[in-house]
Every structure is written in C-alpha cells, then in structure tokens.
Amino acid sequence: MSAKEQPTTSGLENGHREPFVIGVAGGASSGKSTVCKMIIDQLRDQRVVAVTQESFYYGLTEDELVHVHDYNFDHPDAFDTELLLSCMQSLKHGKAVDIPNYNFKTYKSAPNARKVNPSDVIILEGILVFHDSRLRDLMNMKIFVDTDADVRLTRRIRRDTIDNGRDIRVVLDQYSKFVKTAFEDFILPTKKYADIIIPRGGDNDVAIDLIVQHIRTKLGQHDLCKVHPNLYVIQTTYQI
Ligand SMILES: [N-]=[N+]=N[C@@H]1[C@H](O)[C@@H](CO)O[C@H]1n1ccc(=O)[nH]c1=O
C-alpha cells in the first residue's frame, strides 16, 4: 500500500494510529536539519520523533580508516539501508526501535545506542533518504531541500574547518572528489520523488508554515476518524 493513502489504525500495536512519516532529503549542508527543527518546533503539541540517516553509517574498517580521505561518505553504499528500513518499518507499525549511533570523530558505529519510541509523526532526514524505493514507500510526505551549491559549499567549509577543525584543503578535496559528484549522481536525481521542494531550506518560513499546516490537516483527519469512523467517511466523501 502506498503511504499516500490515509494513515490507518489497522494492525498497530495498542490501537494507536499509523504514524505520519515525513522524509527530508537534499544535499549536504542544504539545511535539512534546520527544516526538521523548525517543523518539530511548530508541532510541539504532537508526539514527533526525528531519525537521521547519518546514524546508519557503516563503521569504517581499520583499512578504510587508514585511507579515510579516499572513503566516499556520500555514496548510498556508505549507509546500512537494510537496518534503516527495518527500523522505519517497525516505527511505522508502532514498535519501539534501537537506533545505532555513528561517531563522526572515530568513524565507528555503536549499535543499539538510542531507543526511539513510536510517535504520531516520524521525520527521517538525510542526503539519500529517497534513494531506496522501499524507504520512499513508507513516507506520507517527501520534502526536498533545494539550496544553491555555493551556499552548501560555504556552509560546509565553515562547519568542517571552524567547527570540526579540518584542513581547508582536505574539505575542498573531499567536496570535489565525493560530495559534488555524489550530489549530481545520487542526490539530485531523487528530487523528482519530492512532494514539496523548498528553495533556501530553513530560510523559507512560508514553505515550512505550509508544510506544518498540511501535517496538522492529515493528523486532524485521523483524530476525527478516532472520534467516530462514520464522521471520517462523511469527510472523505465530501473531499471526493
Ligand atoms: N565527507 N563527507 N561527506 C559526508 C556527507 O556529505 C555528510 C552527510 O552525510 O556528512 C559527511 N560525513 C559523513 C560521515 C563522516 O564521518 N564525516 C563526514 O563528513
């Protein structure tokens, strides 16, 4: 069943409604995390949980560590997508999951590091969350954050040099070798799957307000259904 249809309560643990799943994709440093934070802030009255694809990076082997500057963190194969898919499926069915924790300093992954409970809204963000169709099919809403390449690069240089103390030459080398190439080969082609494309990301208050309104409408519809199924049928008939 495509997630486009209305969330249902069928087959869910303790009768909760099926969570509303939002995917947020876009280039590295495009503002995905900022968009997620703004949506979560405006949905303070709802049970919302955020999952980042970065938690599912494979840890690097000793040999990969030795050649870390030649490792492509922007390639789909850098992520444990099977584990991410199984976590998202469990959350979608109202089950709590253990999320791994990837450490950007040690390049190692700590399994089962964080317990995430099922919620009404689940936001999954990451550069390649639209790459695998099985993940896309779990999403009720897909947002692509469309920020200019020069803005993404300047943000990345500022973050990696000032915040993470990396050498500017390493950052630029990694960008031209992996980040730019992966954006063009793997990330940008997933933009066509988006329901909403946000230019300028977190600077775009209008887009984020519209998104939050849409989420509230979808959640509200289900609350009516919870009150009285017939009422829900009337509402659906009216929409048609
Ligand atoms: N390098 N590089 N690019 C990736 C990617 O652009 C971004 C989002 O996953 O995080 C970066 N990334 C990922 C893992 C890591 O250990 N270090 C790191 O900088």
The ligand as an SDF file (V2000), in Angstrom:
LIG
                    3D

 19 20  0  0  0  0  0  0  0  0999 V2000
   32.6940   13.8870    3.8750 N   0  0  0  0  0  0  0  0  0  0  0  0
   31.6610   13.9220    3.5930 N   0  0  0  0  0  0  0  0  0  0  0  0
   30.5300   13.8850    3.4120 N   0  0  0  0  0  0  0  0  0  0  0  0
   29.5170   13.3400    4.3200 C   0  0  0  0  0  0  0  0  0  0  0  0
   28.1720   13.8540    3.8540 C   0  0  0  0  0  0  0  0  0  0  0  0
   28.3100   14.9200    2.9130 O   0  0  0  0  0  0  0  0  0  0  0  0
   27.5030   14.4310    5.1010 C   0  0  0  0  0  0  0  0  0  0  0  0
   26.0810   13.9790    5.2780 C   0  0  0  0  0  0  0  0  0  0  0  0
   26.0030   12.6320    5.4770 O   0  0  0  0  0  0  0  0  0  0  0  0
   28.3040   14.0260    6.2060 O   0  0  0  0  0  0  0  0  0  0  0  0
   29.6430   13.8850    5.7470 C   0  0  0  0  0  0  0  0  0  0  0  0
   30.3670   12.9540    6.6340 N   0  0  0  0  0  0  0  0  0  0  0  0
   29.8290   11.7190    6.8790 C   0  0  0  0  0  0  0  0  0  0  0  0
   30.4820   10.8520    7.7280 C   0  0  0  0  0  0  0  0  0  0  0  0
   31.6930   11.2560    8.3350 C   0  0  0  0  0  0  0  0  0  0  0  0
   32.3210   10.5130    9.1200 O   0  0  0  0  0  0  0  0  0  0  0  0
   32.1770   12.5020    8.0570 N   0  0  0  0  0  0  0  0  0  0  0  0
   31.5310   13.3570    7.2200 C   0  0  0  0  0  0  0  0  0  0  0  0
   31.9790   14.4880    6.9840 O   0  0  0  0  0  0  0  0  0  0  0  0
  1  2  2  0
  2  3  2  0
  3  4  1  0
  4  5  1  0
  4 11  1  0
  5  6  1  0
  5  7  1  0
  7  8  1  0
  7 10  1  0
  8  9  1  0
 10 11  1  0
 11 12  1  0
 12 13  1  0
 12 18  1  0
 13 14  2  0
 14 15  1  0
 15 16  2  0
 15 17  1  0
 17 18  1  0
 18 19  2  0
M  CHG  2   1  -1   2   1
M  END
$$$$
